[in-house]
Amino acid sequence: MRLVFVTLPASDAEAMLLLLLRERLVAGGSIVPTVHSRYWWNGEIVAEQEAALFMETSAERVEEAVTRLKELHPYACPRVVVLRAHEGPADYFRWIRDETREV
């Protein structure tokens, strides 16, 4: 199981998650509607109010999910972080695998 974390404009979060769900690239996801991000960009510290998405996918679909996220994301260099879950309930991991199978 992989957990994909991404930040993006709040206005794009719901549409991004629904599209990835419909394409079966993720099994589920949660939207944190407001996060305050600070980062370096073009030599300056930028302050943004964004949304965060946490999405579950399978090891088999993670590369495709990340590629699609980068295609759809409005930023030139989006924050997309993939974390590998080493432990968790077997039935939960099975659900993720089942829901992200190509149909």
N, CA and C of each residue as an Amber inpcrd file, in Angstrom:
protein
   309
   0.8450000  -1.1760000   0.0000000   0.0000000   0.0000000   0.0000000
   0.8830000   1.2290000   0.0000000   0.4360000   2.2350000  -0.7330000
   1.1440000   3.5050000  -0.7910000   0.1810000   4.6250000  -0.4080000
   0.6840000   5.5750000   0.3590000  -0.0600000   6.7730000   0.7070000
   0.5490000   7.9150000  -0.0910000  -0.2630000   8.5750000  -0.8900000
   0.2030000   9.6810000  -1.7190000  -0.2720000  10.9770000  -1.0760000
   0.6780000  11.8700000  -0.8240000   0.3980000  13.1740000  -0.2230000
   0.6830000  14.2420000  -1.2620000  -0.2460000  15.1680000  -1.4380000
  -0.0580000  16.2630000  -2.3930000  -0.7460000  17.5100000  -1.8540000
  -0.1330000  18.6730000  -2.1020000  -0.7990000  19.9370000  -1.8050000
  -1.1390000  20.6160000  -3.1210000  -2.2350000  21.3810000  -3.0910000
  -2.7090000  22.0380000  -4.3060000  -3.6990000  23.1240000  -3.9240000
  -4.0790000  23.9800000  -4.8730000  -5.0900000  24.9830000  -4.5520000
  -6.3710000  24.3080000  -4.0530000  -6.9540000  24.8800000  -3.0100000
  -8.1570000  24.2870000  -2.4160000  -9.2740000  24.1190000  -3.4400000
  -9.3420000  25.0250000  -4.3940000 -10.4060000  24.9570000  -5.4050000
 -10.2680000  23.7490000  -6.3290000  -9.0910000  23.1240000  -6.3650000
  -8.8410000  21.9750000  -7.2410000  -8.9220000  20.6250000  -6.5330000
  -8.9590000  20.6210000  -5.2070000  -8.7980000  19.3810000  -4.4430000
  -9.9010000  18.3590000  -4.7170000 -11.1420000  18.7670000  -4.6380000
 -12.2630000  17.8350000  -4.8190000 -12.2470000  17.2270000  -6.2190000
 -12.0590000  18.0540000  -7.2270000 -12.0500000  17.5620000  -8.6120000
 -10.8870000  16.6030000  -8.8490000  -9.7190000  16.9130000  -8.2910000
  -8.5490000  16.0460000  -8.4570000  -8.8140000  14.6810000  -7.8340000
  -9.3200000  14.6640000  -6.6170000  -9.5870000  13.3990000  -5.9390000
 -10.6410000  12.5850000  -6.6920000 -11.7210000  13.2110000  -7.1020000
 -12.7770000  12.4830000  -7.8160000 -12.2800000  11.9040000  -9.1370000
 -11.4620000  12.6490000  -9.8550000 -10.9370000  12.1490000 -11.1230000
 -10.0530000  10.9200000 -10.9030000  -9.1730000  10.9880000  -9.9010000
  -8.2910000   9.8520000  -9.6140000  -9.0880000   8.6420000  -9.1300000
 -10.1630000   8.8760000  -8.3910000 -11.0470000   7.7820000  -7.9790000
 -11.7330000   7.1550000  -9.1910000 -12.2810000   7.9810000 -10.0580000
 -12.9840000   7.4630000 -11.2410000 -12.0590000   6.6700000 -12.1550000
 -10.7970000   7.0760000 -12.2180000  -9.8190000   6.3650000 -13.0420000
  -9.2250000   5.1530000 -12.3210000  -9.6840000   4.9030000 -11.0920000
  -9.2270000   3.7630000 -10.2820000  -7.7310000   3.8170000  -9.9880000
  -7.1780000   5.0200000  -9.9760000  -5.7680000   5.1710000  -9.6310000
  -5.5740000   5.2380000  -8.1260000  -6.6190000   5.6010000  -7.4070000
  -6.6010000   5.5820000  -5.9430000  -7.8710000   4.8900000  -5.4620000
  -7.7830000   4.2830000  -4.2840000  -8.9460000   3.6110000  -3.7030000
  -9.7720000   4.5660000  -2.8580000  -9.1300000   5.5730000  -2.3110000
  -9.8150000   6.5360000  -1.4620000  -8.8890000   7.6860000  -1.1450000
  -9.4450000   8.6920000  -0.5170000  -8.6220000   9.8330000  -0.1590000
  -9.3280000  10.7490000   0.8070000  -8.5460000  11.5710000   1.4550000
  -9.0610000  12.5600000   2.4000000  -8.5320000  13.9270000   2.0110000
  -9.3920000  14.9250000   2.1290000  -9.0160000  16.3040000   1.8350000
  -8.9060000  17.0640000   3.1500000  -7.7540000  17.6710000   3.3740000
  -7.5850000  18.6190000   4.4680000  -7.7540000  19.9870000   3.8140000
  -8.8650000  20.6820000   4.0900000  -9.2080000  21.8460000   3.2880000
  -8.2590000  23.0340000   3.3980000  -7.5820000  23.1840000   4.5230000
  -6.6990000  24.3400000   4.6660000  -5.3920000  23.9450000   5.3350000
  -4.3080000  24.1180000   4.6030000  -2.9660000  23.9910000   5.1690000
  -2.2090000  25.2620000   4.8020000  -1.3630000  25.7120000   5.7000000
  -0.5640000  26.9100000   5.4640000   0.8390000  26.4550000   5.0880000
   1.2020000  26.6560000   3.8410000   2.4900000  26.1850000   3.3280000
   3.4580000  27.3500000   3.1800000   4.7120000  27.0820000   3.4610000
   5.8010000  28.0370000   3.2600000   6.9100000  27.2870000   2.5500000
   7.4630000  27.8910000   1.5010000   8.5200000  27.2220000   0.7520000
   9.2980000  28.2390000  -0.0750000  10.4970000  27.8210000  -0.4710000
  11.3100000  28.6310000  -1.3690000  10.8330000  28.4340000  -2.7960000
  10.6930000  29.5280000  -3.5490000  10.3740000  29.4530000  -4.9770000
  10.9560000  30.6790000  -5.6660000  11.7990000  30.4280000  -6.6610000
  12.4410000  31.5050000  -7.4230000  13.1480000  32.5100000  -6.5170000
  13.8790000  31.9910000  -5.5260000  14.6920000  32.8340000  -4.6570000
  13.9430000  33.5680000  -3.5630000  12.6780000  33.2820000  -3.3830000
  11.8850000  33.9510000  -2.3540000  11.1170000  32.9280000  -1.5240000
  10.8350000  33.3010000  -0.2860000   9.9660000  32.4690000   0.5410000
   8.5220000  32.8400000   0.2120000   7.7610000  31.8320000  -0.1770000
   6.3670000  32.0100000  -0.5800000   5.4580000  31.4790000   0.5270000
   4.3690000  32.1780000   0.7730000   3.3510000  31.7400000   1.7300000
   2.0680000  31.4740000   0.9560000   1.5520000  30.2590000   1.0820000
   0.3300000  29.8720000   0.3680000  -0.6430000  29.2130000   1.3340000
  -1.9060000  29.4250000   1.0910000  -2.9490000  28.6590000   1.7650000
  -3.4560000  27.6660000   0.7310000  -3.3130000  26.3770000   1.0240000
  -3.6260000  25.3170000   0.0760000  -4.5150000  24.2760000   0.7480000
  -4.8500000  23.2560000  -0.0130000  -5.4810000  22.0500000   0.5250000
  -4.4540000  20.9300000   0.4350000  -4.6420000  19.9070000   1.2400000
  -3.7880000  18.7210000   1.1770000  -4.6700000  17.5120000   0.8900000
  -4.1710000  16.6380000   0.0430000  -4.8410000  15.3700000  -0.2470000
  -3.9750000  14.2350000   0.2730000  -4.5920000  13.2900000   0.9450000
  -3.9610000  12.0400000   1.3470000  -4.7550000  10.9420000   0.6590000
  -4.0960000  10.1820000  -0.2060000  -4.8030000   9.1790000  -1.0050000
  -4.1140000   7.8290000  -0.8990000  -4.9300000   6.7610000  -0.8610000
  -4.4160000   5.4060000  -0.7900000  -4.4280000   4.7780000  -2.1790000
  -3.3220000   4.1210000  -2.5220000  -3.2510000   3.3810000  -3.7700000
  -2.4140000   2.1280000  -3.5610000  -2.3790000   1.3070000  -4.5800000
  -1.6030000   0.0660000  -4.5150000  -0.2050000   0.3070000  -5.0720000
   0.7020000  -0.5890000  -4.7270000   2.0630000  -0.5130000  -5.2680000
   2.0350000  -0.6070000  -6.7880000   1.0910000  -1.3690000  -7.3140000
   1.0020000  -1.5770000  -8.7650000   0.5420000  -0.3200000  -9.5090000
  -0.2090000   0.5630000  -8.8600000  -0.7730000   1.7330000  -9.5500000
  -0.1280000   3.0530000  -9.1450000   0.8360000   3.0110000  -8.2140000
   1.3580000   4.2700000  -7.6760000   2.0600000   5.1150000  -8.7380000
   2.8560000   4.5120000  -9.6020000   3.5530000   5.3050000 -10.6230000
   2.5660000   5.9810000 -11.5610000   1.5450000   5.2550000 -11.9660000
   0.5200000   5.8210000 -12.8420000  -0.2390000   6.9500000 -12.1370000
  -0.5200000   6.7700000 -10.8520000  -1.2140000   7.8060000 -10.0840000
  -0.3690000   9.0720000  -9.9900000   0.9210000   8.9210000  -9.7140000
   1.8110000  10.0820000  -9.6080000   1.9400000  10.7850000 -10.9580000
   2.0860000  10.0230000 -12.0240000   2.1710000  10.6220000 -13.3610000
   0.9170000  11.4310000 -13.6660000  -0.2410000  10.8690000 -13.3640000
  -1.5060000  11.5620000 -13.6310000  -1.6380000  12.8120000 -12.7700000
  -1.2470000  12.7220000 -11.5010000  -1.2710000  13.8920000 -10.6190000
  -0.4400000  15.0260000 -11.2010000   0.7600000  14.6920000 -11.6650000
   1.6470000  15.7160000 -12.2210000   1.0790000  16.3110000 -13.5090000
   0.3940000  15.5070000 -14.3090000  -0.2450000  16.0160000 -15.5300000
  -1.3480000  17.0230000 -15.2040000  -2.1180000  16.7360000 -14.1710000
  -3.2840000  17.5440000 -13.8260000  -2.9700000  18.7310000 -12.9200000
  -1.8770000  18.6580000 -12.1950000  -1.5630000  19.6470000 -11.1690000
  -1.2340000  21.0000000 -11.7950000  -1.7460000  22.0920000 -11.2120000
  -1.4900000  23.4130000 -11.7890000  -0.0870000  23.9680000 -11.5190000
   0.6650000  23.3860000 -10.5970000   1.9970000  23.9100000 -10.2740000
   3.0530000  23.3080000 -11.1900000   4.0990000  24.0710000 -11.4590000
   5.2080000  23.5950000 -12.2930000   5.9900000  22.4850000 -11.5940000
   6.0770000  22.5640000 -10.2800000   6.8390000  21.5830000  -9.4970000
   6.0010000  21.1840000  -8.2750000   4.9900000  20.3430000  -8.4760000
   4.0770000  20.0240000  -7.3740000   4.7350000  19.1780000  -6.2860000
   4.2660000  19.3980000  -5.0580000   4.6960000  18.5670000  -3.9280000
   3.8670000  17.2910000  -3.9790000   4.5050000  16.2140000  -4.3900000
   3.8770000  14.8940000  -4.4260000   4.8230000  13.9590000  -3.6830000
   4.3690000  13.4230000  -2.5780000   5.1950000  12.5510000  -1.7480000
   4.4840000  11.2060000  -1.6180000   5.2250000  10.1360000  -1.8400000
   4.6720000   8.7870000  -1.7300000   5.3170000   8.1010000  -0.5330000
   4.4870000   7.6000000   0.3600000   4.9530000   6.8720000   1.5390000
   4.5020000   5.4230000   1.4350000   5.3920000   4.5270000   1.7950000
   5.0720000   3.0990000   1.7680000   4.6370000   2.6530000   3.1530000
   3.4920000   2.0150000   3.2150000   2.9960000   1.4770000   4.4810000
   3.5280000   0.0600000   4.6380000   4.2560000  -0.1740000   5.7030000
   4.8240000  -1.4970000   5.9530000   3.8850000  -2.3800000   6.7650000
   2.9970000  -1.7420000   7.5160000   2.0910000  -2.5090000   8.3590000
   0.7010000  -1.9010000   8.3130000  -0.2800000  -2.7400000   8.5490000
  -1.6710000  -2.2990000   8.5920000  -2.5710000  -3.5100000   8.4760000
  -3.8540000  -3.3160000   8.6790000  -4.7890000  -4.4370000   8.6020000
  -4.8200000  -5.0470000   7.1980000  -4.7300000  -6.3540000   7.1390000
  -4.7080000  -7.0540000   5.8450000  -5.9640000  -6.7700000   5.0320000
  -7.1180000  -6.6880000   5.6870000  -8.3500000  -6.4430000   4.9360000
  -8.3750000  -5.0370000   4.3290000  -7.7780000  -4.0740000   5.0080000
  -7.6790000  -2.7060000   4.4770000  -6.7650000  -2.6770000   3.2520000
  -5.6120000  -3.3200000   3.3580000  -4.6830000  -3.3740000   2.2230000
  -5.3130000  -4.1150000   1.0450000  -6.0620000  -5.1670000   1.3280000
  -6.7440000  -5.9280000   0.2730000  -7.7920000  -5.0490000  -0.4250000
  -8.5390000  -4.2750000   0.3550000  -9.5280000  -3.3540000  -0.2100000
  -8.8560000  -2.3670000  -1.1740000  -7.7270000  -1.8110000  -0.7740000
  -7.0040000  -0.8670000  -1.6380000  -6.5870000  -1.5550000  -2.9320000
  -6.0240000  -2.7270000  -2.8180000  -5.5950000  -3.4850000  -4.0030000
  -6.7880000  -3.7910000  -4.9150000  -7.8930000  -4.2310000  -4.3240000
  -9.0830000  -4.5750000  -5.1120000  -9.6720000  -3.3580000  -5.8280000
  -9.7160000  -2.2330000  -5.1540000 -10.3500000  -1.0400000  -5.7260000
  -9.4870000  -0.3270000  -6.7630000  -8.2040000  -0.6370000  -6.8060000
  -7.3310000   0.0230000  -7.7860000  -6.9560000  -0.9020000  -8.9370000
  -7.6110000  -2.0440000  -8.9980000  -7.3720000  -2.9340000 -10.1470000
  -7.9350000  -2.3020000 -11.4010000  -7.2240000  -2.4930000 -12.4930000
  -7.7320000  -1.9790000 -13.7690000  -8.9710000  -2.7650000 -14.1590000
  -9.9790000  -2.0560000 -14.6550000 -11.2310000  -2.7170000 -15.0560000
 -11.3610000  -2.7600000 -16.5660000
